[in-house]
Amino acid sequence: MRIPAPIRLVHPAPATAVVALSAMLAVIVATQASDVPVVRVLLVVLSVAGSQVATGALNDWADRDRDRRARPEKPIPAGEITPSAALWVAGAGLVIQLAASVPLGPLATLFGIMALASAIAYDLGLSRTPASVVPYLVSFGLLPLWIAAGLGVPLERVLPAVPLIAPFAVAAHLANTLRDWEADAAGGSRSLTQVMGRRRSRLAALILGLGAGLAAGTLALASGRLGVAAVVPGAIGMLAIAQGIRSAGALWYGILAAAVLWAGAWALSTG
């Protein structure tokens, strides 16, 4: 069954993965803190969901002319949604994000706006330049800080995750853009993946993704927190990325799966 156009417009697979990851991280941190109201957890997840709606819809709006040539099946070039309707969807996502963020305080609101601004910069131009990876580094790097601030817990609780996110964010960017390599090349894109080439980009994504998982596991082992229960989702996440050697699509979905699995492994290893 074909996915409805409004849902396809917001890029449901990565949006769902980011929201699921954020929800898991929020629940983990809130549980560890033990005194975080449930409503704050819900508002944090809702604010992240709003940002994903805004980012996905704006991305399709910004790429509508290129998609007419290279991806005519997408909602806007296929005539299933008008460009103005896509902007309304993006605007609704922004409203949802702000409405959920403001009650959480100025710091959470600021982190959320910064993460969204980075994603918007990607949508409106950086995605087609060698600096295309920068918004991934910024937005993914801000995500744990955004969640911690929204929950009202010290940022120090999530700071160790920030440097580990950097290589994973680069891997996610390379894997995502590899799926559209030919279409982007036909549209004149000069993203990092286009500059590096298809083979080197896939190899770099595999190495960085697996390297991030190994680094996280090594740190957990060194701290004495790597129990058997955490090893299982951690290892499955590694396998999910490794099977990405088969194709660009397999690598992308493997990285999405690994992100959620490793968040679960972190929860099990930190109690």
N, C-alpha and C positions, 0 to 999 in steps of 0.2 A: 504493500500500500504506500502510495506517494505521501511524503510528509507535507502538510499544508504550507503554503508559501510564507505566511507570517512567521512560522517557526523556523523555516529554512533561512529566512532573512537574518536572523540573529545568530546564525552559526551554532546550532544546538549542541553538537558534540563537544567542542571546546568550552562552550558556555556552561554546559552541565558539569563538565569535569572541574572547572574552576570553582563553581558554586559548591559542588560536592566536597572538593578539597577544603574550601573555606569553612564549610559547615563542620567538617571533621576537626579541623584545627581549632575552630571556635569552641566546640564541645570539649576537646582535649584540654585546652587552656582553662576553660571555665570549670571543668571538673577538678583540675589540679588546684585551682584557686579556692574552690569550695564555697565561695560566697558571692558568686556572680549571678544576678537575677536571670531567669530564663528569657525574659523579654529582651535583654541586651543581646543575648545570643541570636535570637530571632531577627532583631533589627540589623545586626552585623551581616547575617546571611542575606537578608533582603537588600541591603545596600550594595553588596557585591553582585547580587543578581541584577539589580538595576543597572549597574555599570556594564555588565556583560550584554544586556539588551541594547544599551546605547552604543557600545563599541561595535557590536556585530552589525546593527542596522546602518550605522554611519559608514562602516567599511563597504557594505554593498552599495550604498548611495555614492560614495566617492569613486568606486570602481565601475560604475554603471556603463560608462562609455567603452572602457576596455573589455568589460564582460560581454558587450554586444558582439564583439569580434571573436573573443576567445572562449567565453563561457555563456553562450546564449540560453542555456537551460536554467540559469539562476533567476530568482523571482522578478527582478526589475527588467532585464532584457527580454524575459519571456512574456512580459506584459501582465503578470499576475499581481504585481504591486506597482503603483506609480512611485516615481522619485519623491514626490511630496509626501506620500503616505509613509515612505521609509523614514523621512525626516521626522514625521510625527511620532513614529515608533521610537526613534532615537531620543527624541525629546521626552517621551513618556518614561524611558529608561532613566534619563537624567533626573526627572522629577522623583521617581521612586528612590533612586540613590540618595538624593538630598533629603527627602522626607524621612528616610530611615536613618540617615547619618546625623542630622542635626540634633535629635534627642540624645545622641551618644556623646555629645560634647564637641568643642572646637578642634581638638587634636585629631579625633577620628574623622571628622568632616574634612579637615585639611589633607590628611593622608589619602582619603578617598578621592578628593578632587585632584590631587597630584597624580594618583594612579590613572584616573580617567583622562587627565590632560595628556599624559604620556601616550595612552592608547589612541587618543584623538590625533596627536601628532603623527602617529604611525598611519592611521587611516587616511589622513589628508596629504600625505606626501613622503614621509620617511620610509614607508614600506617599499618605495621604488628607488631607494638610494643605498649605497654601501653601509650607511648608518642604520639600516633597518632593524638591527638587533638591539639598538639602544632602548627603545620603548619596552621591549621584553625585559631587559635588565632592570629598568626603573620600576615598571609596574609589578613584576613578580617580586622584586626586592622590597617594595613597599607593602605587599600584601600581608605578611605576618605582623608588621608594625601596625597596619590599619586594623587588623583583627584584635590585637592586644589593646590598642587604644580604645576601640569600640567596647571591649569588655571591661575596661577600666582597671586593667592589671598592669604592673610595671613592664615597660618595654624590654627590660633585661631578660624576661622569661623567654622571649623569642629571638633575641639578637643572635644566638649561635646559628640559627637557621639561615640568616641572611647571606653569609658568604657561601654557603652550600647551594643556595638557590641560583647563584650567578651562572655556573657551568650548565646547570639544568635548564635555565632560561634560554641560554644560547642553543642548546640541543633542541629545545621545543621550537624555537624560531626556525632553525634550519629544517627540521622535520616538517613543519607546517608549510613552509614555502616550497619544499621539494615536491609536494603533491601537485602544485600548480606551476612547476618549472617551465614546461613548454608554453603554456598559456602566457605566463609572465614574460618569457623571452620574446614571444611574438608581439607582446604589447610594449616592448622597449624598456622593461624594468631593469634596473641595475642594482637590485637588492644584493645583500651579502651572499646569498646563495648563488645568484647569477654570476657574481664576480669570482667566487670560489670554484664554480663548476659543480655539476651534479654528483660525480663520484666522490670528490673530496668533501663536499657538504654532507653527504650521507655518512662517510667515514667519521667526520668530525662530530656529527650528531651522536653516533653510536659511542664513540670514545668519551665524549663529554657526559652523556647520559649515564653510561655505566660507571664512569669515574665518580660522578656525584654520588651514586648509590654506594660504591665501595668506600668513599670517604666518610659518608654518614655511618655506615656500618662499622668502620674502623674506629671512629670516635665513640660510638656506643659501646664497642667492645673494650676500648681503653678505659672507659668510665665505669665498667662493670655492669652496664645496663642492658647488654645484649642477651636477652633470654631466648629460649627456644621458641616461645610464642611469637616473638618479634622477628626471628630469623625467617619464618615461613613466608609471611607477606613480603618481607624484604627480598628474599630469593625469587619469589614469583615476579616481583617488580623487575628484577634484573633480567629474568627470562623474557618478560614482556618486551623489554627494550631490545634484547639480543635477537629476538625473532624478526625485528625490523630490518634485518639484513635482506629479507625477502623482497620488500618493496617500500616505496615512500609512504604509502598509506598504512602499511603494517607498522612501520616505524613510528608514525604520528600517533596512531591509536595505542601503540605499546607505551609510548611516553606518557600519554594521558592516563593509562591504567597504572603505570608505575607511580605517578604522582599521588594517586589516591591510596595505593597499596603502601607506599612508604610513609604516608601520613599515619596510616593504621599501625605500621611497625613502630613509629615514633611513640604513638599512644601506648602501645604495649610495653615499650622499653622504658618509658618514663613513669608509668603507673598513673 
